[in-house]
């Protein structure tokens, strides 16, 4: 659990943490922002519940979802996470000038939905790309592909195709792969919408990563066939 280093952890948050039921645990999930400190807190001691959500909004904090469009429809709308309330900062400072958050709302770059009253973080705004006029959620493609046996370490990246525009490309590490690109593409065509199907499958020795260890996603390192 963390705060933004500015306001600290509010007393109501400390109470929710200390009064949670069951034995003590280090598995406490929260949703935190530099702009709004601790936003939610999951006080459950159930491992599955901890994995599923980041918990309920804290007292004095409001969370709303600005729904996505054209993502196939779900029981609970998925979209941009927007936060307001007591712990939010005043705005961003540019060249010494404070630019307030419009209407006091912190419009994050995260996507999420509600499961009951609990918040589920579903990915990043930049995980949604336009393919042939359709919104394509790269996080959804990743979630579907994780169910495919034989696909080890992989990433779905957004690649700028010279003719088609931005398209999804599947990058898979050879060492952990026990299936074929043809089997992967067949699975994708059966389980994904046409616009979601990766344009190419590229098997590489190692996924390209940043200095912090994160996979580089769609930074122009691949040609139209998904080659490095």
C-alpha positions in Angstrom: 0.0 0.0 0.0 1.4 3.4 -0.9 0.5 7.1 -1.0 1.7 9.9 -3.2 4.2 11.1 -0.6 2.2 14.3 -0.3 -1.0 13.6 1.7 0.0 10.3 3.4 -2.4 7.5 4.1 -5.7 8.9 5.3 -7.0 7.7 8.7 -10.1 6.1 7.1 -7.8 4.0 4.8 -5.7 2.9 7.8 -8.9 1.8 9.6 -10.1 -0.2 6.6 -6.7 -2.0 6.4 -6.4 -2.7 10.2 -10.1 -3.8 10.6 -10.1 -6.2 7.6 -11.4 -9.7 8.6 -9.2 -12.8 9.0 -5.6 -13.3 9.8 -2.9 -10.8 8.9 -1.7 -10.9 5.3 0.8 -9.0 3.1 -1.4 -9.6 0.0 -3.2 -6.2 0.0 -4.1 -4.9 -3.5 -4.7 -1.2 -4.1 -5.1 1.2 -7.0 -2.8 4.2 -6.5 -2.1 7.3 -8.6 0.5 10.0 -8.2 -2.4 12.4 -8.8 -4.8 10.9 -6.3 -2.8 8.8 -3.8 -4.6 5.6 -2.8 -7.9 5.2 -4.7 -9.1 1.7 -3.8 -8.3 -1.0 -1.3 -8.9 -4.7 -1.5 -9.2 -6.0 2.1 -10.1 -9.6 1.2 -8.1 -12.5 2.5 -9.3 -14.7 -0.4 -6.5 -15.1 -2.9 -8.9 -15.4 -5.9 -10.7 -12.2 -4.8 -7.4 -10.4 -4.4 -6.4 -11.4 -8.0 -9.7 -10.4 -9.5 -10.0 -6.8 -8.3 -8.2 -3.9 -6.7 -11.0 -3.4 -4.2 -13.5 -0.7 -3.3 -13.1 3.0 -3.7 -12.0 4.6 -0.3 -14.2 7.0 1.6 -14.1 10.4 0.1 -13.0 9.0 -3.3 -15.3 8.6 -6.4 -14.4 6.4 -9.4 -16.4 6.4 -12.6 -15.8 4.6 -15.9 -16.0 6.4 -19.3 -17.2 3.4 -21.4 -15.4 2.2 -24.5 -17.3 1.9 -27.8 -17.4 -1.0 -30.2 -15.5 -3.5 -28.1 -18.1 -6.3 -28.4 -20.2 -5.4 -25.3 -19.7 -6.8 -21.8 -22.0 -7.2 -18.8 -20.1 -4.3 -17.2 -18.9 -1.4 -19.3 -15.1 -1.2 -19.7 -13.5 2.2 -20.3 -11.3 5.0 -18.9 -10.9 5.2 -15.1 -11.8 8.7 -13.9 -11.1 9.6 -10.3 -12.2 12.5 -8.1 -12.4 13.3 -4.4 -10.5 14.5 -1.4 -7.1 13.0 -2.2 -6.8 14.3 -5.7 -4.2 16.9 -6.5 -5.1 20.3 -7.9 -3.6 19.7 -11.4 -0.4 19.5 -13.3 2.3 22.2 -13.2 3.7 23.2 -16.6 6.7 25.6 -16.7 5.8 26.8 -13.2 2.1 27.4 -14.0 -0.6 25.2 -12.3 -3.1 23.8 -14.8 -6.1 22.5 -12.8 -7.7 19.2 -13.5 -10.9 20.0 -15.5 -13.9 19.8 -13.2 -11.6 18.3 -10.5 -11.5 15.0 -12.4 -8.3 12.9 -12.8 -8.8 11.2 -16.2 -6.3 8.4 -16.0 -4.6 6.4 -18.9 -5.9 3.2 -17.3 -9.0 1.2 -18.4 -11.2 -0.6 -16.0 -14.7 -1.9 -15.1 -16.7 -2.6 -12.0 -17.4 -6.1 -10.7 -20.2 -5.2 -8.3 -18.8 -2.3 -6.4 -15.1 -3.3 -6.8 -12.8 -1.9 -9.4 -11.1 -4.2 -12.0 -8.1 -2.7 -13.8 -8.3 -3.9 -17.4 -5.3 -2.4 -19.1 -4.1 0.9 -20.6 -5.8 3.4 -22.9 -3.0 2.9 -25.4 -4.0 -0.8 -25.5 -7.0 0.1 -27.7 -6.1 0.7 -31.4 -8.2 1.3 -34.5 -8.1 -1.5 -37.0 -10.2 -1.2 -40.2 -12.6 1.2 -38.4 -13.0 -1.0 -35.3 -11.7 -0.5 -31.8 -9.4 -3.4 -30.9 -8.5 -4.1 -27.3 -4.9 -5.6 -27.2 -5.5 -6.5 -23.6 -8.4 -8.7 -24.6 -6.3 -10.4 -27.3 -3.6 -11.1 -24.7 -6.2 -12.6 -22.3 -7.6 -14.9 -25.0 -4.1 -16.1 -26.1 -3.1 -16.9 -22.5 -5.6 -19.8 -22.7 -3.8 -21.4 -25.6 -1.6 -24.4 -24.6 1.9 -24.2 -25.9 2.2 -20.5 -26.1 4.8 -19.4 -23.5 6.2 -15.9 -23.3 4.6 -13.6 -25.8 3.4 -10.1 -26.5 0.7 -8.5 -28.7 2.1 -5.3 -30.1 0.7 -2.5 -32.2 2.6 -2.2 -35.4 2.2 0.5 -38.1 1.7 -1.4 -41.3 2.6 0.5 -44.5 -0.7 -0.2 -46.2 -3.2 -1.2 -43.5 -2.4 1.3 -40.7 -2.0 0.1 -37.1 -2.4 -3.7 -36.8 -1.9 -6.2 -33.9 1.2 -8.5 -34.3 1.9 -11.5 -32.1 5.5 -11.8 -30.9 6.4 -15.2 -29.3 9.7 -16.3 -27.6 11.0 -19.5 -29.3 12.4 -21.1 -26.1 8.9 -21.2 -24.4 6.9 -22.0 -27.6 5.7 -25.6 -28.1 3.1 -24.9 -30.9 3.4 -23.6 -34.4 2.5 -20.2 -35.9 -0.1 -21.9 -38.1 -1.8 -23.4 -35.0 -1.7 -20.1 -33.3 -3.3 -18.3 -36.2 -6.0 -21.0 -36.5 -6.8 -20.5 -32.8 -7.0 -16.7 -33.3 -9.3 -17.0 -36.2 -11.7 -19.2 -34.2 -11.7 -17.2 -31.0 -11.2 -13.5 -32.0 -13.1 -11.0 -34.1 -11.7 -10.5 -37.6 -10.2 -7.1 -36.7 -8.6 -8.6 -33.6 -6.7 -11.4 -35.4 -2.9 -10.7 -35.4 -1.6 -9.7 -38.8 1.4 -11.9 -38.3 3.1 -14.3 -35.8 6.8 -13.7 -35.3 8.9 -16.2 -33.4 11.9 -14.5 -31.9 14.8 -15.6 -29.7 14.0 -12.9 -27.2 11.2 -10.3 -26.9 12.7 -6.8 -27.2 12.6 -5.0 -23.8 13.2 -1.6 -22.4 15.8 -0.8 -19.8 13.3 -1.5 -17.1 12.5 -5.0 -18.4 9.1 -4.2 -20.1 8.4 -5.4 -23.6 8.6 -2.7 -26.2 5.1 -2.4 -27.7 4.8 -1.0 -31.2 7.8 1.3 -31.3 8.6 0.8 -35.0 11.0 -2.2 -34.4 9.0 -4.5 -36.7 8.3 -4.5 -40.4 4.9 -5.3 -42.0 5.5 -9.1 -41.5 6.3 -8.7 -37.8 10.0 -9.1 -38.3 12.6 -7.4 -36.1 
